[in-house]
Amino acid sequence: MIPSVPIDDAMVLQRGPGTLGAPLGEKLLMLSVEQGSYFELSPVTRRIWELLETPRTLADLIECLTGEYDVDPETCRAEVRSVIEHLVGENLVGVA
């Protein structure tokens, strides 16, 4: 795991290189080819991964997710920031 980077609303985020994914029910099973590690993403984290098919800012992710889920923007921001920081720490997501 690499040290996490503080993520702000304006940072452009993108999927990291060398990851493969396969649906597993509502979840997503991912393989980091670089690390040789598997990750199981929850349905919401899977949705974040899907949204990152094209680079987006944290603010863009929050706007999309608050439109799709019954969550207020501040709670969504805190939860998504935590998920993104973890994914960045695992080198699954990078800052563009």
C-alpha positions in Angstrom: 0.0 0.0 0.0 1.4 3.4 -1.0 0.9 6.4 1.3 -2.5 8.0 0.8 -2.9 11.5 -0.7 -5.4 14.0 0.6 -8.2 14.3 -2.0 -10.0 17.5 -2.6 -13.1 18.2 -4.7 -11.2 19.6 -7.7 -8.7 16.8 -8.2 -9.2 14.8 -11.4 -9.3 11.1 -10.6 -8.8 8.2 -12.9 -8.5 4.4 -12.8 -5.0 3.1 -12.2 -3.3 1.0 -14.8 -3.3 -2.8 -14.8 -6.6 -3.6 -13.2 -9.1 -6.2 -14.4 -12.6 -6.6 -13.1 -15.4 -9.1 -13.2 -18.9 -8.7 -11.8 -19.8 -10.9 -8.8 -23.5 -10.4 -8.2 -23.9 -6.7 -7.2 -20.2 -6.5 -6.3 -17.1 -6.3 -8.4 -14.1 -8.6 -8.1 -10.9 -6.9 -9.2 -7.4 -8.0 -9.8 -4.4 -5.7 -9.7 -2.0 -7.2 -12.2 0.7 -5.0 -10.8 0.3 -6.1 -7.2 -1.0 -9.6 -7.9 -3.8 -8.8 -5.4 -7.6 -9.3 -5.5 -10.1 -6.8 -4.3 -13.8 -7.2 -3.7 -15.7 -3.9 -4.2 -19.1 -3.3 -2.6 -22.0 -2.2 -4.8 -21.4 1.5 -4.1 -17.6 1.3 -4.6 -18.3 -0.7 -7.8 -20.5 2.3 -9.0 -17.6 4.7 -8.2 -15.3 2.4 -10.2 -17.8 2.5 -13.1 -18.0 6.3 -13.0 -14.2 6.5 -13.1 -14.3 4.8 -16.6 -13.6 8.4 -17.6 -11.5 10.7 -15.4 -13.7 12.8 -13.0 -13.3 15.1 -10.1 -14.5 14.2 -6.6 -17.1 16.9 -7.0 -18.4 15.1 -10.2 -18.6 11.8 -8.4 -20.5 13.3 -5.5 -23.0 15.0 -7.9 -23.6 11.7 -9.7 -23.9 9.6 -6.5 -26.2 12.0 -4.7 -28.5 11.9 -7.7 -28.5 8.0 -7.7 -28.6 7.3 -3.9 -30.6 8.8 -1.0 -27.6 10.5 0.7 -26.9 14.1 1.5 -23.9 15.8 -0.2 -21.8 16.1 2.9 -22.2 12.5 4.0 -21.5 11.4 0.4 -18.4 13.6 0.2 -17.0 12.1 3.4 -17.7 8.5 2.4 -16.5 8.9 -1.2 -13.3 10.7 -0.1 -12.6 7.8 2.3 -13.1 5.2 -0.5 -11.1 7.2 -3.0 -8.2 7.6 -0.5 -8.2 3.9 0.1 -8.2 3.1 -3.7 -5.4 5.6 -4.2 -3.5 4.0 -1.4 -3.9 0.6 -3.2 -2.8 2.1 -6.5 -6.2 1.3 -8.0 -7.1 4.9 -8.6 -4.7 7.8 -9.4 -4.8 11.5 -9.6 -4.6 12.7 -13.2 
